């Protein structure tokens, strides 16, 4: 799928593609809705569960229900038209999300802030892998990480290899970029 830029115009959710097409997103855009919901469900399961709970009364009409889930997620995380640069679509051609801090009258009060709005990313990495990768992210070598975490250097190396395979990357620099983009270690001081 090509890059997507979502925005709100006259209270409607719109989408602009990298090829320049603009269209209103509604429940008839089933391919787009299913594509987005798959990404949300896999990457942000807590947000997906919250959306399901909010809109459960609409679930008998599955097409409309799915549209409501996707629309809310998009309105809470994208919806500012970034017409100046095409490198930063809301959803790039690889399906990666680029969140925006959307203006919201409920900012700071909404119980879904940090859940649906700017949700936590599910990296599918194990806790052990994340501990190792955080050490490397902080600039430590594999040997230093092994010593710090009381692991063998071989175990640390295996965790690193596993992370690279899971994320489809090949270098630490790729992981650092991935971690920054997905706020994996946003509690760093």
Secondary structure, 3 states (H helix, E strand, C coil): CCCEEEEEECCEEEEEECCCCEEECCCCCHHHHHHHHHHHHHHCHHHHHHHHHHCHHHCCCHHHHHHHHHHHHHHHHCCCCCCCCCCCCCECCCCCECCCCCCCCCCCCCCCECCCECCCCCCCCCHHHHHHHHHHHCCCCHHHHHHHHCCCHHHHHHHHHHHHHHHCCCCHHHHHHHHHHCCCCCCCC
